Amino acid sequence: MDRGGRWAGSGGNNRGKFRVSDVDELSILGGRSNPEEPNITMLLSPTKMSHAQEWRDDEWVEPSDELHGTAVFDATGDKAAMPSWDELVRQHADRVYRLAYRLSGNQHDAEDLTQETFIRVFRSVQNYQPGTFEGWLHRITTNLFLDMVRRRARIRMEALPEDYDRVPADEPNPEQIYHDARLGPDLQAALDSLPPEFRAAVVLCDIEGLSYEEIGATLGVKLGTVRSRIHRGRQALRDYLAAHPEAGAVHAASA
């Protein structure tokens, strides 16, 4: 695969390693806007968005209208058209990784989430009912992310030292340096400040371009909950960016 990453591995219990050789800012920020209220890309000034280009998934035109890959399986339900491991990874790895990166905010977790998603998909694909394969991938990736966050929260609560408030902050690690260099720091920091459930809803809506109904199906929540999380998430993003004007100044100076 030569657009953003490489996957090596096989099915079963053998876990390959997903590496990203070149994830640019456009691939992280690209997505559709929801017209109902300002989305996260509209919260940034033109200077902050100087390296991003707006595009819409529904404006992408394939070279051919002929179905291929998992689209054939979705359209026909033909078991003979069920994709192989290599086909799954080749066709969907880039999109899954981008979603995982937007949700987690760092390369290491994005790689782990991508790997776990494809392991889960390959183990379950025999039971998959043809429908919307990409929607299925969205649901698996997002739920794995939320499970990861909840698991880490429990571990942190159990492991906090008594003098936690006096523990000094760590220096930036290589992963933090990586995502600060590759992704607009204003936007990623604002996303990271959101509760995981709000972050997932905003990312799926404003970056991935899913409808409210699709987000509800992905997260397993009612439509009203989806609307509430997106509204509150966007408001929290506006508040965060308003409270951190120095981030925009730093970005403008380096642009």
ABEGO torsion letter per residue (X at the ends): XABGBBBBEBBEABBBBBBBABBBAAAAABEBBBAABBBAAAABBAAAAAABBBBBAAABBBABABBBEAAAAAAAGBAAABBBAAAAAAAAAAAAAAAAAAAAGBAAAAAAAAAAAAAAAAAAAAABBBBBAAAAAAAAAAAAAAAAAAAAAAAAAAABBAAAAABBBBBBBAAAAAAAAABBAAAAAAAAABBAAAAAAAAAAAAAGBBAAAAAAAAGBBAAAAAAAAAAAAAAAAAAAAABAAAAAAAAAAX
